[in-house]
Amino acid sequence: MARRKPTPFPPWQTEKPDGIEKRYIRLGNSQILHPAMLSLSDKAFRVYAQMLLEAGGAKEFEFPRSKYKKIAGNTVFQNVKQELISKGFIRVKQCNANLRKPNIYEFSEDWKRYIPP
């Protein structure tokens, strides 16, 4: 089977002159417009988008400090992480704080059952 040529992004969605991005994320319309997503803080949405990018399509992923420190400090990240967990977007699969390694997270579908207060 022949490899497909990558489809370039439109110029308003990329900085690359040829429009070809090596990594990108997908968000469905039903998720973007869901009450759980609409209730996220701006910082939580940014961290979630960065997690999607870091995961590269996998359900489980590591999210080291070097990745989140670009968009949030440690205290802000801890608050955002709790928000993403409580609204059903992620779970901590393995806590590695004592091992001085990044935690392992997994995406969750629990956001589908979120009921706004």
C-alpha positions as a Markdown table, in Angstrom:
| # | Residue | x | y | z |
|---|---|---|---|---|
| 1 | Met | 0.0 | 0.0 | 0.0 |
| 2 | Ala | 1.3 | 3.4 | -1.0 |
| 3 | Arg | 1.8 | 6.1 | 1.7 |
| 4 | Arg | -0.5 | 9.0 | 1.4 |
| 5 | Lys | 1.0 | 12.5 | 1.0 |
| 6 | Pro | 0.4 | 14.6 | 4.1 |
| 7 | Thr | -2.4 | 17.2 | 3.7 |
| 8 | Pro | -1.1 | 20.7 | 4.5 |
| 9 | Phe | -2.8 | 22.9 | 7.0 |
| 10 | Pro | -4.2 | 26.2 | 5.8 |
| 11 | Pro | -1.8 | 29.2 | 6.3 |
| 12 | Trp | -3.9 | 30.6 | 9.2 |
| 13 | Gln | -3.5 | 27.4 | 11.2 |
| 14 | Thr | 0.3 | 26.9 | 10.9 |
| 15 | Glu | 3.6 | 28.7 | 11.0 |
| 16 | Lys | 5.2 | 26.2 | 8.6 |
| 17 | Pro | 5.8 | 27.6 | 5.2 |
| 18 | Asp | 4.7 | 24.3 | 3.5 |
| 19 | Gly | 1.8 | 23.8 | 5.9 |
| 20 | Ile | 3.0 | 20.3 | 6.9 |
| 21 | Glu | 2.8 | 19.7 | 10.7 |
| 22 | Lys | 4.5 | 16.6 | 12.2 |
| 23 | Arg | 2.1 | 16.6 | 15.2 |
| 24 | Tyr | -1.4 | 17.9 | 15.7 |
| 25 | Ile | -4.5 | 17.1 | 17.7 |
| 26 | Arg | -8.1 | 16.3 | 16.8 |
| 27 | Leu | -11.1 | 17.6 | 18.8 |
| 28 | Gly | -14.6 | 16.5 | 17.8 |
| 29 | Asn | -17.4 | 19.0 | 17.6 |
| 30 | Ser | -19.5 | 17.1 | 20.1 |
| 31 | Gln | -16.7 | 17.3 | 22.7 |
| 32 | Ile | -15.9 | 21.0 | 22.1 |
| 33 | Leu | -19.6 | 21.9 | 22.6 |
| 34 | His | -20.2 | 19.5 | 25.5 |
| 35 | Pro | -21.0 | 21.2 | 28.9 |
| 36 | Ala | -18.0 | 19.6 | 30.5 |
| 37 | Met | -15.6 | 21.2 | 27.9 |
| 38 | Leu | -17.4 | 24.5 | 28.1 |
| 39 | Ser | -17.0 | 24.5 | 31.8 |
| 40 | Leu | -13.2 | 24.2 | 31.7 |
| 41 | Ser | -11.1 | 27.1 | 32.7 |
| 42 | Asp | -8.9 | 28.6 | 29.9 |
| 43 | Lys | -5.8 | 27.2 | 31.5 |
| 44 | Ala | -7.4 | 23.7 | 31.9 |
| 45 | Phe | -8.3 | 23.7 | 28.2 |
| 46 | Arg | -4.7 | 24.7 | 27.2 |
| 47 | Val | -3.2 | 21.9 | 29.4 |
| 48 | Tyr | -5.7 | 19.4 | 28.0 |
| 49 | Ala | -4.8 | 20.4 | 24.4 |
| 50 | Gln | -1.1 | 20.0 | 25.3 |
| 51 | Met | -1.8 | 16.6 | 26.8 |
| 52 | Leu | -3.6 | 15.5 | 23.6 |
| 53 | Leu | -0.5 | 16.7 | 21.6 |
| 54 | Glu | 1.9 | 14.9 | 24.0 |
| 55 | Ala | -0.1 | 11.7 | 23.8 |
| 56 | Gly | 0.0 | 11.6 | 20.0 |
| 57 | Gly | -3.3 | 9.7 | 19.8 |
| 58 | Ala | -2.5 | 7.2 | 22.5 |
| 59 | Lys | -4.9 | 6.7 | 25.5 |
| 60 | Glu | -2.1 | 6.5 | 28.0 |
| 61 | Phe | 0.7 | 9.1 | 28.1 |
| 62 | Glu | 3.4 | 10.7 | 30.3 |
| 63 | Phe | 3.2 | 14.4 | 31.0 |
| 64 | Pro | 6.5 | 15.5 | 32.5 |
| 65 | Arg | 7.1 | 18.9 | 34.1 |
| 66 | Ser | 9.1 | 20.0 | 31.0 |
| 67 | Lys | 5.9 | 19.9 | 29.0 |
| 68 | Tyr | 3.6 | 21.7 | 31.2 |
| 69 | Lys | 6.0 | 24.3 | 32.5 |
| 70 | Lys | 5.7 | 26.0 | 29.1 |
| 71 | Ile | 2.1 | 26.9 | 29.8 |
| 72 | Ala | 1.6 | 26.6 | 33.6 |
| 73 | Gly | 3.6 | 26.7 | 36.8 |
| 74 | Asn | 3.5 | 23.7 | 39.2 |
| 75 | Thr | 0.8 | 25.1 | 41.5 |
| 76 | Val | -1.4 | 26.1 | 38.5 |
| 77 | Phe | -0.8 | 22.7 | 36.9 |
| 78 | Gln | -1.8 | 20.8 | 40.1 |
| 79 | Asn | -5.1 | 22.8 | 40.2 |
| 80 | Val | -5.8 | 22.3 | 36.5 |
| 81 | Lys | -5.0 | 18.6 | 36.8 |
| 82 | Gln | -7.6 | 18.3 | 39.6 |
| 83 | Glu | -10.1 | 20.2 | 37.4 |
| 84 | Leu | -9.5 | 17.8 | 34.5 |
| 85 | Ile | -9.8 | 14.8 | 36.8 |
| 86 | Ser | -13.0 | 16.0 | 38.5 |
| 87 | Lys | -14.7 | 16.8 | 35.1 |
| 88 | Gly | -13.8 | 13.4 | 33.7 |
| 89 | Phe | -11.2 | 14.2 | 31.1 |
| 90 | Ile | -8.2 | 12.4 | 32.5 |
| 91 | Arg | -7.1 | 9.9 | 35.3 |
| 92 | Val | -3.8 | 9.4 | 37.0 |
| 93 | Lys | -3.0 | 5.8 | 36.0 |
| 94 | Gln | 0.4 | 5.7 | 37.8 |
| 95 | Cys | 1.7 | 8.2 | 40.3 |
| 96 | Asn | 5.5 | 8.2 | 40.1 |
| 97 | Ala | 6.3 | 11.2 | 42.4 |
| 98 | Asn | 8.4 | 9.0 | 44.7 |
| 99 | Leu | 10.3 | 7.6 | 41.8 |
| 100 | Arg | 11.1 | 11.1 | 40.4 |
| 101 | Lys | 9.6 | 10.1 | 37.1 |
| 102 | Pro | 6.6 | 11.6 | 35.2 |
| 103 | Asn | 3.2 | 10.4 | 36.2 |
| 104 | Ile | 1.3 | 8.2 | 33.7 |
| 105 | Tyr | -2.1 | 9.6 | 32.8 |
| 106 | Glu | -4.9 | 8.2 | 30.7 |
| 107 | Phe | -7.8 | 9.9 | 28.9 |
| 108 | Ser | -11.2 | 9.2 | 30.3 |
| 109 | Glu | -14.7 | 9.2 | 28.8 |
| 110 | Asp | -16.3 | 10.3 | 32.1 |
| 111 | Trp | -16.7 | 13.8 | 30.8 |
| 112 | Lys | -19.7 | 12.5 | 28.8 |
| 113 | Arg | -21.6 | 12.0 | 32.1 |
| 114 | Tyr | -20.6 | 15.5 | 33.5 |
| 115 | Ile | -23.6 | 17.4 | 34.8 |
| 116 | Pro | -23.1 | 21.1 | 35.3 |
| 117 | Pro | -23.8 | 22.5 | 38.7 |
